[in-house]
Amino acid sequence: MSQPEGLDAAGARLAEQTIVSRAQEGDLASFEVLLRQYQGPLFRLANRMLLDRSDAEDVVQDTMVLVWRRLPTLSDPALFRGWLYQIATRRCLAVLRTRTRRQTSALGSDELQQAHDEAHTDDPRPDDPASAAQFAAQLRGLDAVLQTLTAEQRACWVLREMHDLTYMEIAYAMDLPVSAVRGRIARARQNLLKGMATWR
């Protein structure tokens, strides 16, 4: 007899809290477990926020160094996930604020496909070349529309839609009221719907 899904999630949260507690005590092996678990999701967050692979890699590295240094100050291990996303999101916003105006391509279509597959493992990969090409074009279109959003709208939308953070977790990560998070996500969705209308 299998456990209810809620119990599995609760068990996973408890296991993560134990790993975080050990890492807080200086256990490098436990921190490496956290690093392996969150490195991919943080890269996808930074890449969608910054639309630049090199900047995204830098943000992930900076975030993990900062997390290791500040981990002993985290008061409750249960808050680790939201705290981690807060640090990464703020690093992304800092890069966006200081970035000089330059044109960059987000990723090649193969890399976009791979990043999407990693983020959405339940989604089927297009079987035929025409579908794969259309899918890659849609991802490039999404990146182009994401660039038109404000940094805060983009951050809120990416955290919600691509990383499944709750509104409360996003509010914590962004240092915003929950109502402001809802508003930014609603506006981001409207703008994305308009921008992606040609792909419907």
Stockholm file with secondary structure:
# STOCKHOLM 1.0

chainA/1-200         MSQPEGLDAAGARLAEQTIVSRAQEGDLASFEVLLRQYQGPLFRLANRMLLDRSDAEDVVQDTMVLVWRRLPTLSDPALFRGWLYQIATRRCLAVLRTRTRRQTSALGSDELQQAHDEAHTDDPRPDDPASAAQFAAQLRGLDAVLQTLTAEQRACWVLREMHDLTYMEIAYAMDLPVSAVRGRIARARQNLLKGMATWR
#=GR chainA/1-200 SS CCCCHHHHHHHHHHHHHHHHHHHHTTCHHHHHHHHHHHHHHHHHHHHHHHCCHHHHHHHHHHHHHHHHHHGGGCSCGGGHHHHHHHHHHHHHHHHHHHCCCCCCCCCCHHHHHHHHHHHCTTSCCCSSHHHHHHHHHHHHHHHHHHHHSCHHHHHHHIIIIITCCCHHHHHHHHTCCHHHHHHHHHHHHHHHHHHTGGGC
#=GC SS_cons         CCCCHHHHHHHHHHHHHHHHHHHHTTCHHHHHHHHHHHHHHHHHHHHHHHCCHHHHHHHHHHHHHHHHHHGGGCSCGGGHHHHHHHHHHHHHHHHHHHCCCCCCCCCCHHHHHHHHHHHCTTSCCCSSHHHHHHHHHHHHHHHHHHHHSCHHHHHHHIIIIITCCCHHHHHHHHTCCHHHHHHHHHHHHHHHHHHTGGGC
//
